[in-house]
Amino acid sequence: MLEQDHIIPRAKLGPDTRQNKRWLCRGCHDYRHARDSILESAEGEFKSIERGYGNQAKLTMLLFRLGVLEWFNTPEKILANGYRTYWDLPGTHYSRWYEAIKMMKSRNPFKAIIAEEGHQATLARGSSA
């Protein structure tokens, strides 16, 4: 089954025009929205880390989820097996990461030190001063 996808999502004020629509199979459409959601959450957490109050354990969890989602959902795998969520792997569940995230919130031993190198930002362990 094919579904219409807005290239620039309506939630981000993308127009409801033919030029902004494409047809995707249901699995690819589900994957696209899951990936976008994880990327948006990871970007927000990274910005919080830059400001000094984010949580690196939570960012690590989100990036791990993204990797699992990418691994499960290559176009060939979607065609053969359908879309699979990252929830299919228990290691991605929040409950598996809760203690690390809670510990990082209470101790927060990391400061975000952003070193701009071209278009890449590097996160380094900082002093707790």
Stockholm file with secondary structure:
# STOCKHOLM 1.0

chainA/1-129         MLEQDHIIPRAKLGPDTRQNKRWLCRGCHDYRHARDSILESAEGEFKSIERGYGNQAKLTMLLFRLGVLEWFNTPEKILANGYRTYWDLPGTHYSRWYEAIKMMKSRNPFKAIIAEEGHQATLARGSSA
#=GR chainA/1-129 SS CEEEEESSCGGGTCCCSGGGEEEEEHHHHHHHHHHHHHHHHHHHHHHHHHTTCCCHHHHHHHHHHHHHHHHHTCHHHHHHHCCCCGGGSGGGSHHHHHHHHHHHHHHCCCCCEEEEETTEEEEECCCCC
#=GC SS_cons         CEEEEESSCGGGTCCCSGGGEEEEEHHHHHHHHHHHHHHHHHHHHHHHHHTTCCCHHHHHHHHHHHHHHHHHTCHHHHHHHCCCCGGGSGGGSHHHHHHHHHHHHHHCCCCCEEEEETTEEEEECCCCC
//
